[in-house]
Amino acid sequence: MLNTLTAGTPGPTPPMLIVHGLYGSGRNWGVIAKRLSDERFVLTPDMRNHGDSFRSDVHDYPAMAADLAEVIEAHGGHADVVGHSMGGKAAMVLALTRPELVNRLVVADIAPVTYTHSQIQFIDAMRKVDLSRVAKRSDAVEQLAEHVEDKTLQAFFTQSLDIKNQSWKLNLDALADQMPHILGFPEVTGTYDGSTLFLSGTDSDYVKPEYRDKIRAHFPKARFAKLPGAGHWLHAEKPREFEASLRAFLPI
């Protein structure tokens, strides 16, 4: 089963499962999870090939959805699910294939479509870091800055760095090999009839108006909202606003 961090204590309300995106980990959500745990039991798993979860040559959405189903079944069999980017696609496939496990759904800055802008350049950037010269996280940030301009992303990527063992907590080879699956979206039939929010950043182009027909075909109760001044990494750029959106849409 996926390595899963928890915040708060189980109660009568279904837990909230927060699913990170590509190159992330459950730990990335620590602050938001801790704040939300004042009302909810929060689960933040490491997806396969990320963090402290298992490594696999397979990294597609049916497999990731099955991983998430296993986590939910181990924690009561029902959860509110929040997924960002890759995690949002995995959450959508989970809701479409195992709707009985998903109480309500929040999809953060992603749509059920195939994207053309690859993320492979970040794998290339991480591979170029000379880990033998990394004694502290700032050493890796300095090297990443040569290839990744965005300071938010520099800090984000280095959260997946195991400094002691001089390695990445990411299966970069598998993620590179499986990138077509990550950028795509599988042919999934059926609909999810539960409450669904598609939350995106005003400065992001990941959820375009022309995607709404495809979204509503799968998620007929979909609602749409935007966080002003946020891009694709909206939870990192606007954490308090993101948290407030979850509290508003997923009240206990």
N, C-alpha and C positions, 0 to 999 in steps of 0.2 A: 504493500500500500504506500501511497505517497507520504513522504515526511510532512507532518502537519503541525504547525504552531497553533496555539490556542490563546485566547484572551477572554477573561471573565469566567463565569461558571455556568454549567448547564441549568436551564430552568424550564418553565412550561412553554415558553415561546420557542419556535424552531430556531436553530442557530443560523447565523449569517456566514455563508461561505464566500470568501473573496479570492478570486483567481487572478494571479498576476499574468503579465504579458511576456513576450519574448525577451530573453536575457534578464528576466527578473527573478524574484524569489518571494516566498512568503514573508521573509524578514523585511522586504521593502515596505510592507503594509503595517509594520509594527506600531507606529504612532497612531495611525487612523484606527487600527483594530483596538488598541488600548483605549482610545477615547470612546469608541462605539460600545465597548464592553461594559460601560456604565448601565446599559440597558439590555445588551444582548450577549450571548455566547458567540464568539467570533472564531472562525476557522480560517487559517491562511496556509494552504498547502504549497509546497514546492512542486511544480509540475515535473513530469519526467524529463530527464536530461538537464535539470536545473537544480541548483541548491544541493540539498542533502538527499534528494530522492534518487531512485534507481536510474541507471543508464540503459538506453535501448536504441537499437537501430531504427525502430519505427517511431515516427513522430507525426502522426496524422490526427485529425480531429475525432474520428470514431474511437481511437485508442485513448486519447486524452479525456473524452467524455466518459468512457468506461472507468478510467482512473478516478474521476470526480464522483461518479456514482458509488464507487466503493467507499470513498470517504464519507459521503452522506449516509450510506447504509450503516456505517460504523458509528454514526452519531445521531441515531433516531429515525433515519429514513425519510427526512423531510427538511428542507432548508430554503431560505431566501438566498439566491445566488447572484453575486456581483462578479462580472468578468471584464477585464481590460484588455483590449487589443487581441492578441492570440488567445488569452484567457476568455475574452468575450466570445470568440468564435467557438471555443470548447464548451462554454456555458450554453450557447445557442444550440449546439448539437445535442448536448445533454437534455435540454428542455424539449427538443423535438423528438428525441428517441426514448427518453425516460421521464415524461412529464409528471408522473406521479411523485417524483422526488423533488420537484421544484415548486416551491410555494409562490414566489414572485421572482422576477428576473430584472436585473439592471445590466445593460450592455454599454460599456464605456468606450466610446470613440472607435467603433468598428461596425462593419455591416456584413451581412452574409453574402459577400461577393468575392471575386478573385481580384487581387490588387496587382499592379504592374511594378510599383516601386519596391524593389528588393531591399532587404535588410542585410544582405551579405557583406556590404562594406564595413559593417561594424564587427563582423567576425574577422575580417581581414585586419581591422585595426587592433583587435584584441590579440590576434596571433603575432602582431609585430611588436608587442610589448616584451621586452627582455626581462623575464621574471627573475633571472639571476641577479638583476640590479634593483630589485624591489624589496626594500627593507621595511617600508611603511607605505600606506595607501597613497600618500601624496606623490611618491615616486612613480607609481603607475599612472596617476592623473597627469603628471608632467609628460610622460611618454605618450599617453593617449591624445593629449592636446595637439600633438603633431599631426594627427589624422582625424580627430573629432573636434570640431570647433565649439559645439554646444557644451557649456560648463555643466549644465544639468545632466546631460548624458554621460559626461566624464565621471561625475560622482555616482551616477546610477550604475554604470557598468562595473566600477570598482567595488561596489557592494558585493559582487559575486566573485571576489578575489580571495583566495585562501593564501594569505601572506606566509603563514608558517610553513606550508607545504609547497609554496611557490607554484601554485596552479590555479586555474579557473574552476569555479564550481559550475561549469557549463560544459556540456558535451559538444564542443564546437564542431567536431567532425560530423556528428550525426545531424546537428542543426543545419549545417551547410548542405549536407546531402539531401535533407528533407525540406529544404526551403520552398520548393514548389508546392508541397502540401500545406505548409504554413501560410503561404500567400494566398492559397486557394480556399475554396469552401466546397465540401462534398455535396453530392446530390442527395438531399435528404427529403423524403416525402413527409406529409403530415403537417400539422400546425400545433403550436403551443397556445392554448387559450387563456393562460393566466395573465395577470397584470405584468406589463413589460415596459421598461423605460429605456430609451436609447439616449444616453447622455453624452454630449460631445463638446469639444472646445470651439469657440467662435473662430479661432485662428487655425483650425485644422480642416483638412479637406477629405477626411476619411469617411464621413457620412454625408454624401451628397444628396440633394433633393431628388435626383433621378433614381436613387436606390430605394426610395420609400415604398414603391409598389412591390418590390421584391421582399422588403421587410414585412409589409402588411400581409403578404401572401402566406408567410410563415407565422407571423405574430399579429393576429387581427386586432388585438387590444393594445398595440404599441402606441406609446406616447413619446414625444420628442422634446428635449430640452437642451439648452446650451449654457456653458459656463463662460461668461465674458472674460476675454483676455487670456484664455487658456488654449494651448495647442493639443497635440496628440497625448502628451504626458500630463493630462489635466489633473490627475490626483497628486502629482509631484509639484506642479506649478501652482495649483490652487487647492491645497489640502483641506482647509477649513470649509471652503465653498463646496468641495466635493463631499465632505462629511455631512454638511447641512442638507445636500441633495438626497443623500441616502436616508437620513433621518426623516425627511419629508415624504419620500416615496415608500419607505419601508418602516412605517411606524409599528411599534409593538402592539 
